[in-house]
């Protein structure tokens, strides 16, 4: 896994800046990395926003939440250098999930090139979302 310092130095230099972090590491390691990178980003004035999809009963509820509105603000404000974290995105690992297509469109067409996004999920979900040619995020990520 990439170090927090290295991620913060190069994370915004990659095209589309979409990264995945999955259960190859333990849950504790994923939580620790996300916590450390979020804290370190704030220390160097990088805006952070996150949404944990496990906290909602449905994707519809998540996409109507205040957390989602903060994520959208971070992605769409070109004045902000932002780190956006999408936790537990397993529910979006479906080929017919309109929310996944919406999110992909928002991330890949945003005017703001100062956004880095981290997705966390189980390994199978990350594989489905990013490595299957039928999926909305196919080949648009860098594993951490």
C-alpha positions in Angstrom: 0.0 0.0 0.0 1.2 3.5 -0.8 2.2 5.7 2.2 0.1 8.6 3.2 2.9 11.1 2.5 3.4 9.7 -1.0 -0.3 9.7 -1.8 -0.6 13.3 -0.7 2.4 14.2 -3.0 1.3 12.4 -6.1 -2.5 11.8 -5.7 -3.5 14.8 -7.7 -1.0 14.3 -10.5 -2.8 11.2 -11.9 -5.4 11.5 -14.7 -8.9 11.4 -13.2 -7.3 10.7 -9.7 -9.6 7.8 -8.8 -8.1 5.3 -6.4 -9.3 2.1 -4.8 -8.5 0.6 -1.5 -10.0 -2.9 -0.8 -10.1 -5.8 1.6 -6.7 -7.2 0.5 -5.6 -5.3 3.6 -7.6 -5.7 6.8 -10.5 -3.5 7.7 -8.3 -2.0 10.3 -5.6 -1.1 7.8 -8.2 0.5 5.5 -9.7 2.5 8.2 -6.3 3.5 9.5 -5.1 4.7 6.0 -8.3 6.7 5.4 -8.1 8.3 8.8 -4.4 9.1 8.4 -4.7 10.5 4.9 -7.8 12.6 5.9 -6.0 14.1 8.9 -2.8 14.8 6.9 -4.8 16.3 4.1 -6.5 18.7 6.4 -3.2 19.8 7.9 -2.0 20.9 4.4 -5.3 22.7 3.6 -6.8 20.0 1.4 -10.6 20.0 1.8 -11.9 16.6 2.7 -15.4 15.1 2.3 -16.6 11.6 2.7 -19.6 9.4 2.5 -20.0 6.0 4.1 -22.6 4.0 2.2 -23.1 1.5 5.0 -24.6 4.3 7.1 -27.7 4.5 4.8 -30.5 2.1 4.2 -30.3 2.5 0.5 -28.3 4.2 -2.2 -31.2 6.6 -2.8 -31.0 7.7 0.8 -27.2 8.2 0.5 -27.5 10.3 -2.6 -30.0 12.5 -0.9 -28.0 13.0 2.3 -26.0 16.0 3.6 -22.9 13.9 3.3 -23.6 13.6 -0.5 -24.1 17.4 -0.8 -20.7 18.0 0.8 -19.1 15.5 -1.6 -20.6 17.3 -4.6 -19.5 20.6 -3.3 -15.9 19.3 -2.9 -15.9 17.9 -6.4 -17.5 20.8 -8.2 -15.7 23.8 -6.6 -12.6 24.5 -8.7 -11.2 26.7 -6.0 -10.8 23.7 -3.7 -8.1 21.1 -3.7 -10.2 18.2 -2.4 -9.9 14.6 -1.2 -13.2 12.7 -1.5 -13.6 9.3 0.2 -16.3 6.9 -0.8 -16.5 4.2 1.9 -18.1 0.8 1.6 -19.3 1.3 -2.0 -20.1 -2.4 -2.3 -23.8 -1.6 -3.1 -22.7 0.2 -6.3 -20.9 -2.9 -7.6 -23.7 -3.8 -10.0 -23.8 -3.4 -13.8 -27.2 -1.7 -13.7 -26.6 0.7 -10.8 -27.6 4.2 -12.1 -26.0 5.8 -9.0 -22.6 4.4 -10.1 -23.0 5.9 -13.5 -24.0 9.2 -12.0 -21.0 9.3 -9.7 -18.7 8.3 -12.6 -20.1 11.2 -14.7 -19.7 13.7 -11.9 -16.0 12.6 -11.2 -14.9 12.4 -14.8 -16.5 15.5 -16.1 -15.9 17.8 -13.2 -14.2 21.1 -14.1 -12.2 20.8 -10.9 -9.0 18.9 -11.6 -8.0 19.3 -8.0 -10.0 16.3 -6.8 -8.6 12.9 -5.7 -11.2 10.2 -4.9 -10.7 7.1 -2.8 -13.1 4.2 -3.0 -13.2 1.5 -0.3 -15.0 -1.8 -0.5 -14.6 -5.5 -0.4 -12.1 -6.8 -3.0 -14.9 -8.5 -5.1 -16.9 -5.3 -5.2 -13.9 -3.2 -6.3 -13.1 -5.8 -8.9 -16.6 -5.6 -10.3 -16.8 -1.8 -10.3 -13.4 -1.1 -11.8 -12.1 -4.2 -13.6 -15.1 -5.6 -15.4 -15.7 -4.1 -18.9 -19.4 -3.9 -18.3 -19.0 -1.7 -15.2 -19.3 2.1 -15.1 -15.8 2.7 -13.7 -14.0 0.2 -15.9 -10.3 0.9 -16.1 -10.6 4.3 -14.4 -8.7 3.8 -11.2 -5.3 3.3 -9.6 -5.1 0.7 -6.8 -3.5 2.0 -3.6 
